[in-house]
Amino acid sequence: MSSPRFKAAELAISRPMEDMEKVESLKATSIYGKNVFTNAKMKDYLSKSTHKELVQIIDEGTKISRELADQIAQAMKTWAISNGATHYTHWFQPLTGTTAEKHDAFFEPDENGEAIEKFTGDALAQQEPDASSFPSGGIRNTFEARGYTAWDPSSPAFIFETAAGKTLCIPTVFVSYTGESLDYKAPLLKAIEAIDKAATDVVQYFDKSVTKVNASLGIEQEYFLVDLSLFHARPDLQIAGRTLFGHMSAKGQQLEDHYFGAIPERVLAYMVDLENEALKLGIPLKTRHNEVAPSQFECAPMYEEINLAIDHNQLLMNLMEQVAVRHHFKVLLHEKPYSGINGSGKHNNWSLITNTGVNLLSPGKTPKNNLMFLTFFVNTIKAVYEHADLLRASIASHSNDHRLGANEAPPAIISIFLGSQLDEILEEVESARVAKKVKNDANLWHGIPKIPDLKLDNTDRNRTSPFAFTGNKFEFRAVGSSANSALPMIVLNAIVANQLIEFKTEVDKQIKKGTKKDLALLNVIRRYIKESKAIRFEGNGYSEEWAIEAETRGLSNIKSTPKALDVYVKEENLALFEKLGIYSKRESEARHEILLENFFKKLQIEARVIGEVVTSQIAPVCFIYQNELIENVRGLKDLGLPKESYSSQINLVERISKHTNLILEKAEEMRQARKRANTIEDTRELAIAYDEIVKPYFDEIRYHVNKLEKIIDDNKWPLPKLRELLFLR
């Protein structure tokens, strides 16, 4: 009889092809936004005056009256029900890192006991989930349950469809009874408002017609696929999201043949199905390909306004899970589900776009536009330099710690890659040298005093840089694959907004003293270039030499999450978020507490899984093997054979016994360390204890388990069905 692992492998290999044949790529233009209450659909269901008022409110960010909300609710209900929806929900993003929803039926009984379909403006605008049941970092006590979700009209409602039915989902913020934000969306909207105001004020130096600046975002999503049967054969994958035991396959990624290779047919069927469902929800997925590691893939949408881009990414992760089950796959979004091969990231491509359609991080074709580009380009660099530790904190997590700096992903040192030409240009601007003549016909810079020419293809790509300029945007590559991008984008938009405010203050001072505007701009830009030079690095971010050089430059290299998160509660950062109206001091401190709790709780889970697998699966199998060997020795001895006839078996028993006892001993020591750590009341100290005292046992236990496996391999243990129970491969 085959072992459970062999059965799982057999099932994975024999998946029927018919499932793949049922999926066909649909024409994007025929399904895009089908399940979204888009602006065009609003026009069909709302009066002209109501629609105009709603669009104006969304553009200006003003409040919606309850009378208008009632009209919109009726239109939304009519559209949703006509498309098969039976329930509605406020869809929000609590500080769990996932999304949340509570479904209510459209129907209510009337006074005559008849069923009627009802959905009011009050139900659209506000709901009341239990705030104490979500992470709050101490903002809400268990007995203080009241919290509110409030409609975000800037992100369109959509219908989410499952085999069980269709639900109207209304994107919302989540706040406490006392008004503190308990989610990712509320502070993100505030950060978007801050960057809009600060960037618009600065862009007025160049173009008075600009009245709004939108932060733009494109999120590349990496992920792994594993067959469901193989996933269910691994308790560590099921519970912890990553393999806690095992060793490398003979063939990993060393041949470099998976990246951009032909997509396996079964995986392609999944991708096509995912794209069809995503397009119906208005998620503009455009790219799909194999990633570097075996069974690793990537999808990427087109760029969108940042709030919508993040909503879509959260929705996409839910959708990936749902569609995967239809194809007998499990999606792994953990940053490092398998040791020894590349992990997964979520590259955040960020830029600033004016309401006139100009990308402020794209070099232009006139002197004015290029000075404008230089202004926003250098201010972003200066912001990252001044607040590198905040950016590092924004991507810190237990799972991302496994990925950062692992010769595959950006290191924990925050640096910026610009490309040789842009780096040289900043050097020239800083030293005030006259622009060199460039013979290349692709010049974009048409001659502004003291500013050098800029060529069309101004950067190469540096995969080792955590924050790289890639032509007309910055790519924040250190974000983890399972993360909600709202947190790093809150920080990035906040620090750039703060920097632009300071920049405008300094430029205005010079203008007030009589300096001409362009010269005032260049004076401040030149100083910023000099002050932020240490953050610019064009070399290999994976190298040990860079870690040494970064230290001499004064750049931080914070490798553990608990210490990285300390920066959130530094006085200057508490003040920065308060000044911009993004977080109150209490909200910042609460998030610090929640992130620390998330860190040590994930380590708790992993420690318990390791302990349970060792004691309930690995050790018992080793004891079975020992007994088989002992019986063999006893039989040989009973035959009267000399000791040398069975000395190798005795030696084998001793070696197995040694490592088995050690894994049990270390597992018990780890359990005791965990118990001691759990007595620590201070959350930060508790997180550090788990990181520095409990986690090291993981590697010690794995070392002895790997030794046991090698012993079994070397001696060709004749009990493969028991060997399979070790779950080592």
Sequence and secondary structure as in RCSB ss.txt:
>XXXX:A:sequence
MSSPRFKAAELAISRPMEDMEKVESLKATSIYGKNVFTNAKMKDYLSKSTHKELVQIIDEGTKISRELADQIAQA
MKTWAISNGATHYTHWFQPLTGTTAEKHDAFFEPDENGEAIEKFTGDALAQQEPDASSFPSGGIRNTFEARGYTA
WDPSSPAFIFETAAGKTLCIPTVFVSYTGESLDYKAPLLKAIEAIDKAATDVVQYFDKSVTKVNASLGIEQEYFL
VDLSLFHARPDLQIAGRTLFGHMSAKGQQLEDHYFGAIPERVLAYMVDLENEALKLGIPLKTRHNEVAPSQFECA
PMYEEINLAIDHNQLLMNLMEQVAVRHHFKVLLHEKPYSGINGSGKHNNWSLITNTGVNLLSPGKTPKNNLMFLT
FFVNTIKAVYEHADLLRASIASHSNDHRLGANEAPPAIISIFLGSQLDEILEEVESARVAKKVKNDANLWHGIPK
IPDLKLDNTDRNRTSPFAFTGNKFEFRAVGSSANSALPMIVLNAIVANQLIEFKTEVDKQIKKGTKKDLALLNVI
RRYIKESKAIRFEGNGYSEEWAIEAETRGLSNIKSTPKALDVYVKEENLALFEKLGIYSKRESEARHEILLENFF
KKLQIEARVIGEVVTSQIAPVCFIYQNELIENVRGLKDLGLPKESYSSQINLVERISKHTNLILEKAEEMRQARK
RANTIEDTRELAIAYDEIVKPYFDEIRYHVNKLEKIIDDNKWPLPKLRELLFLR
>XXXX:A:secstr
   HHHHHHHHHHT  THHHHT     HHHHTTTTB  HHHHHHHS HHHHHHHHHHHHHT    HHHHHHHHHH
HHHHHHHTTEEEEEEEB BTTSS B  EEESEEE TTS EEE   HHHHHEE  BGGGS  TTSS TT  BEEEE
E TTS  EEEEETTEEEEEEEEEEEETTS B BSHHHHHHHHHHHHHHHHHHHTTT TT   EEEEEEEEEEEEE
EEHHHHHT HHHHHHSS SS    SSSSTT  STT    HHHHHHHHHHHHHHHHTT  EEEEEE SSTTEEEEE
E  EEHHHHHHHHHHHHHHHHHHHHHTTEEEE  S SSTTS   BEEEEEEEEETTS BTTS  SSHHHHHHHHH
HHHHHHHHHHHTHHHHHHHT  HHHHTTTTSSSS  SS  EE  HHHHHHHHHHHHT        TTB    BTT
B   BSS     TT SEEE SSSEEETT BTTS THHHHHHHHHHHHHHHHHHHHHHHHHHHTT  HHHHHHHHH
HHHHHHTGGGB  S TTSHHHHHHHHHHT     SHHHHGGGGGSHHHHHHHHHHTS  HHHHHHHHHHHHHHHH
HHHHHHHHHHHHHIIIIIHHHHHHHHHHHHHHHHHHHHTT  GGGTHHHHHHHHHHHHHHHHHHHHHHHHHHHHH
HHTT  SHHHHHHHIIIIITHHHHHHHHHHHHHHHHHHHTT S HHHHGGG   
